[in-house]
Amino acid sequence: MDLDAVLARLDAAGVWLDPGLSADEVADVERRFGFTFCADHRALLTLAVPVGDRWPDWLDEDESSLREQLAWPVDGVVVDVVENDFWPASWGPRPVDERESAARTHLAAVPTMIPVYSHRYLPGAPAAPGTPVFSIYQTDVIHYGSDLADYLERELLGRSSPVPLPDATLRVPFWSDLVDGVDPADL
């Protein structure tokens, strides 16, 4: 993955890029929000920080807004649990009451998804380098880039070819199953 080359093309295309975060700034963000960036996400943010509407501003954005972006993937699944009868078989019998609370308990065990841009996410560490970028809207989850560099080219530079299937070793528990369209009865 060649982030330097992609960032140069983004800069040439007029995407606003602030200087990268220092190691101390990255560590502070991770401490404040209780997650660890995966290696690819960390690499991007230490090289340059894309700026503008829908990019999380880890240093200057209102903390409650960042927490909402972090909660978006789980909150969306909970909407489908409460309103659309989504309930994976691996969670056991669906409770009659307190479905939201039960779903949140189960979702606390899935990898944390960290916002990259809008509703595009990368899993937090220990995700392997080259992990695909996920587009998450409730339980409608797809790969939006085969890795972070591919994603940035697709989202901001107009690459429109189909997203290649990721290597099977790069699966992200729960989220990759949603991408694959696994029947909740089989999760």
Secondary structure, 3 states (H helix, E strand, C coil): CCHHHHHHHHHHCCCCEEECCCHHHHHHHHHHHCCCCCHHHHHHHHHEEECCCCCCCCCCCCHHHHHHHHHHHHHHHHHHHHHHCCCCHHHCCCCCCCHHHHHHHHHCCCCCEEEEECCEEEECCCCCCCCCEEEEECCEEEEEECCHHHHHHHHHHCCCCCCCCCCHHHCCCCHHHHHCCCCHHHC
